[in-house]
């Protein structure tokens, strides 16, 4: 018997829906949904605590009817937290608060706490598993297609619930959603295919299996959010077509409509690790959906994420009450970071600025003013007891070589042209540089002659570079520490035009002879309490590879506790980011090829995708602060 289930995602924070349209959405989309449940259920209904409160404020009778249908077994309610925030991009305490406050809203309005949770935007990381378990969830709903594309799992695995293994070694039941299946149903309801075609597709899945028929938006039937110019033409009666489909499925021999949690009964489960080094954070649907979408694109994702991070620090340090955490979760909602309308962007701007006034987060001190004479040599040597570097003034003070803690051999630096036999890597690969690439334009980089200065600040050594670019000057200040193996970077872009493109900085290039590549691993946090570890031996990783001409990156690392670390069992390099200044996205490249292994870590401040619509939240120069330090057998840091 094919056990079929469906759930509908309700989201009144939908990016392209204006606030005054929310009542219309309830009437045209959410009312027919409950009618579908009553006539042709059971179905699942998923909503954030925010959406449920918004519905209750506008149509309390809808909430009462939902509560009745839950009691009658026609609806299973599925949770996600108070807001639809992206777990792998926020500190774990924020997700913890989001799940807790969401559960409180569900209990207050529905008299229940859901057992199933939809991973927001199906952006999953192993670090999130423990948070959902601790919040009382029994199972999560997660996309099958993207994790499966990075594993050699048998196709049959996608028809049965499994268990997702978390970073803390605990596991949680996972119920798979199916991208193709829900898009097939969408196409029928929108009139793109006939019911016969849809049922033919469905029959192809029959057997002792489970299949998720629908796992997407409710707001796209008998209503158009206006997000894309390519949206289907609105034809009246789409919910009637939906009812027709569910009625036909209910009559189909060999098929049974069940509540989502029903598929967990008696199913074989095995523990699976959903994430991989090439895909550390699987996300829903097509590849254009990846972590960069909510981190470094949109109108000004990086700036509003930095603001939220600075507010988070105040709340965490002062043991804030739930009303404050609730506001922060709202401000971190994913919909503000995609196709948000101009009016709602303006409202968010005002609300963020009000929060800054209320909580007064600390600001970092300005970078020190450059001192000393302008230097003329191309190569500049600098050394403290803990760090020895060679700087290349012809390349914007890129780090040609870096030795830590008195070691004889450098660990990171520059790999010159000809290091590798692969033509794709026939270039110079630097450490400490930045590159801007924009569609149809020449690259803008700091790999040019620069004004350079060097001076002492106590026991530390400071270096300064000013690079003139077609978009304006860029100032780079570096501190080479005397008492720990660490280099601090403080980079300010004095640009008025940020436009569309990809800006990657803080490149750290590992020198092949300095590491045991069989032992190489990457560790970081992607939204969880526990560190996530990715073994790199035998892995081909390219997070920054473009998906298409429109989408400039494929994957990324949230670095939600402010760092990522790469190395073997003896030497490790930690890259730390000041997230309150700019929560940069981590990108790893790791390739085995003729001539050795190429491994480089970079930080992304900007990427291109369909949500990018420049509207700066923060005025003035853009500043990025990050550090690189060694964790060596003899180091104490």
Secondary structure as GFF3:
##gff-version 3
##sequence-region A 1 637
A	DSSP	beta_strand	2	10	.	.	.	ID=ss1
A	DSSP	three_ten_helix	19	21	.	.	.	ID=ss2
A	DSSP	alpha_helix	22	25	.	.	.	ID=ss3
A	DSSP	pi_helix	26	30	.	.	.	ID=ss4
A	DSSP	alpha_helix	31	40	.	.	.	ID=ss5
A	DSSP	beta_strand	43	47	.	.	.	ID=ss6
A	DSSP	alpha_helix	49	58	.	.	.	ID=ss7
A	DSSP	alpha_helix	60	71	.	.	.	ID=ss8
A	DSSP	beta_strand	75	78	.	.	.	ID=ss9
A	DSSP	three_ten_helix	87	89	.	.	.	ID=ss10
A	DSSP	alpha_helix	92	110	.	.	.	ID=ss11
A	DSSP	beta_strand	116	118	.	.	.	ID=ss12
A	DSSP	three_ten_helix	120	122	.	.	.	ID=ss13
A	DSSP	three_ten_helix	126	128	.	.	.	ID=ss14
A	DSSP	alpha_helix	129	134	.	.	.	ID=ss15
A	DSSP	beta_strand	139	143	.	.	.	ID=ss16
A	DSSP	alpha_helix	145	148	.	.	.	ID=ss17
A	DSSP	three_ten_helix	155	159	.	.	.	ID=ss18
A	DSSP	beta_strand	162	165	.	.	.	ID=ss19
A	DSSP	beta_strand	171	177	.	.	.	ID=ss20
A	DSSP	alpha_helix	179	189	.	.	.	ID=ss21
A	DSSP	alpha_helix	195	203	.	.	.	ID=ss22
A	DSSP	beta_strand	209	217	.	.	.	ID=ss23
A	DSSP	alpha_helix	238	251	.	.	.	ID=ss24
A	DSSP	beta_strand	255	257	.	.	.	ID=ss25
A	DSSP	three_ten_helix	260	264	.	.	.	ID=ss26
A	DSSP	beta_strand	271	272	.	.	.	ID=ss27
A	DSSP	alpha_helix	292	295	.	.	.	ID=ss28
A	DSSP	alpha_helix	301	317	.	.	.	ID=ss29
A	DSSP	alpha_helix	322	331	.	.	.	ID=ss30
A	DSSP	three_ten_helix	334	337	.	.	.	ID=ss31
A	DSSP	alpha_helix	342	359	.	.	.	ID=ss32
A	DSSP	beta_strand	379	383	.	.	.	ID=ss33
A	DSSP	beta_strand	387	392	.	.	.	ID=ss34
A	DSSP	three_ten_helix	393	395	.	.	.	ID=ss35
A	DSSP	beta_strand	398	404	.	.	.	ID=ss36
A	DSSP	beta_strand	412	413	.	.	.	ID=ss37
A	DSSP	three_ten_helix	423	425	.	.	.	ID=ss38
A	DSSP	beta_strand	434	437	.	.	.	ID=ss39
A	DSSP	beta_strand	444	445	.	.	.	ID=ss40
A	DSSP	beta_strand	451	457	.	.	.	ID=ss41
A	DSSP	beta_strand	460	469	.	.	.	ID=ss42
A	DSSP	beta_strand	472	480	.	.	.	ID=ss43
A	DSSP	beta_strand	486	493	.	.	.	ID=ss44
A	DSSP	beta_strand	502	509	.	.	.	ID=ss45
A	DSSP	three_ten_helix	512	514	.	.	.	ID=ss46
A	DSSP	beta_strand	521	524	.	.	.	ID=ss47
A	DSSP	beta_strand	532	535	.	.	.	ID=ss48
A	DSSP	beta_strand	541	542	.	.	.	ID=ss49
A	DSSP	beta_strand	563	567	.	.	.	ID=ss50
A	DSSP	beta_strand	572	577	.	.	.	ID=ss51
A	DSSP	alpha_helix	579	582	.	.	.	ID=ss52
A	DSSP	beta_strand	585	593	.	.	.	ID=ss53
A	DSSP	beta_strand	596	606	.	.	.	ID=ss54
A	DSSP	beta_strand	622	631	.	.	.	ID=ss55
###
